[in-house]
Amino acid sequence: MEPYRSMLSRILGAALLVATTSVPATAEPGADPAGTTDAANRDCTFDTGRWERPERRWRELTRAAELLTAEAATSRRRPSRPSDSPPAVPRRNFVDDEIFGTMESAGVRPTRLVTDEEYIRRVTLDLTGDIPPAARVKTFLADTRADKREQLVDELLQSEAFVNRWTMWFGDLVQNVVVASNTRLYNPGRNAYYNWIRDSIRAGKPYDVMVRELVAGAGDSYVSGPANYAVRQIQRNGPPQDTYDNLAAKSVEKFMATPFECLSCHSGAGHLELVNSHLARKERKDFWGTA
């Protein structure tokens, strides 16, 4: 913090030099000794050059602040350079093989392996959205098992915190709300949807199975959670085809990460070249084929 205090002091000191004044001592009320007015006029001086171009002075102060910030940053301890031999990265599944194999073939050196303190914080945040309790950190650090990291992941996947976190995430993805701009699920529909999502996450149902159940959902939306996926996209101020368009556009957007809605109105050519080069080559018939 000391470099920043010094930096702030130097910037403020420079700012105070924009104008300098000297105020004479205050005389007694009603008194005006000879020469007081002249002395005040003479001693109250301003740096007119700086006042004529305040933007120039402001640029000078800004530049000074940038230089001081860079100076403070470079004065901090730099991390040590990696060793010539990269760390051995353990591979335990096909995801590891894909990521680290691609890095290896591209000549990308992996950074150092995280410490146990870093690992428990990161994986707990990823899976539950919370930082780990201090007591759990201590027990994890004291654990000497070679597979304690895998055991921690299994523990978190079985926790209610994991279910809560990913139930909320999936509900946001499919827009499970009571009232929307185009339709209403109402409280019973929202609750049935929520319970289905939560039960699916708790049971470890694969995401592709959940998506298939949603897209093919049918029945009473107050009873069957998946039926609310279609209810959420009902367009009441237009023909039924608008609802079909909504379902097609939202399904591709949410489950394939592709913003497909533009193609429901027009082909991509002449519209999407600067936005999405892939969709710029698509036509409305491609959208209708998806629907």
Rosetta blueprint (number, residue, H / E / L):
1 M L
2 E H
3 P H
4 Y H
5 R H
6 S H
7 M H
8 L H
9 S H
10 R H
11 I H
12 L H
13 G H
14 A H
15 A H
16 L H
17 L H
18 V H
19 A L
20 T L
21 T L
22 S L
23 V L
24 P L
25 A L
26 T L
27 A L
28 E L
29 P L
30 G L
31 A L
32 D L
33 P L
34 A L
35 G L
36 T H
37 T H
38 D H
39 A H
40 A H
41 N H
42 R H
43 D H
44 C L
45 T L
46 F L
47 D L
48 T H
49 G H
50 R H
51 W H
52 E H
53 R L
54 P H
55 E H
56 R H
57 R H
58 W H
59 R H
60 E H
61 L H
62 T H
63 R H
64 A H
65 A H
66 E H
67 L H
68 L H
69 T H
70 A H
71 E H
72 A H
73 A H
74 T H
75 S H
76 R L
77 R L
78 R L
79 P L
80 S L
81 R L
82 P L
83 S L
84 D L
85 S L
86 P L
87 P L
88 A L
89 V L
90 P L
91 R L
92 R L
93 N L
94 F H
95 V H
96 D H
97 D H
98 E H
99 I H
100 F H
101 G H
102 T H
103 M H
104 E H
105 S H
106 A H
107 G L
108 V L
109 R L
110 P L
111 T L
112 R L
113 L L
114 V L
115 T L
116 D H
117 E H
118 E H
119 Y H
120 I H
121 R H
122 R H
123 V H
124 T H
125 L H
126 D H
127 L H
128 T H
129 G L
130 D L
131 I L
132 P L
133 P L
134 A H
135 A H
136 R H
137 V H
138 K H
139 T H
140 F H
141 L H
142 A H
143 D L
144 T L
145 R L
146 A L
147 D L
148 K H
149 R H
150 E H
151 Q H
152 L H
153 V H
154 D H
155 E H
156 L H
157 L H
158 Q L
159 S L
160 E H
161 A H
162 F H
163 V H
164 N H
165 R H
166 W H
167 T H
168 M H
169 W H
170 F H
171 G H
172 D H
173 L H
174 V L
175 Q L
176 N L
177 V L
178 V L
179 V E
180 A L
181 S L
182 N L
183 T L
184 R E
185 L L
186 Y H
187 N H
188 P H
189 G H
190 R H
191 N H
192 A H
193 Y H
194 Y H
195 N H
196 W H
197 I H
198 R H
199 D H
200 S H
201 I H
202 R H
203 A L
204 G L
205 K L
206 P L
207 Y H
208 D H
209 V H
210 M H
211 V H
212 R H
213 E H
214 L H
215 V H
216 A L
217 G L
218 A L
219 G L
220 D L
221 S L
222 Y L
223 V L
224 S L
225 G L
226 P L
227 A H
228 N H
229 Y H
230 A H
231 V H
232 R L
233 Q L
234 I L
235 Q L
236 R L
237 N L
238 G L
239 P L
240 P H
241 Q H
242 D H
243 T H
244 Y H
245 D H
246 N H
247 L H
248 A H
249 A H
250 K H
251 S H
252 V H
253 E H
254 K H
255 F H
256 M H
257 A L
258 T L
259 P L
260 F L
261 E H
262 C H
263 L H
264 S H
265 C L
266 H L
267 S L
268 G L
269 A L
270 G L
271 H L
272 L L
273 E L
274 L L
275 V L
276 N L
277 S L
278 H L
279 L H
280 A H
281 R H
282 K L
283 E L
284 R H
285 K H
286 D H
287 F H
288 W H
289 G H
290 T H
291 A L
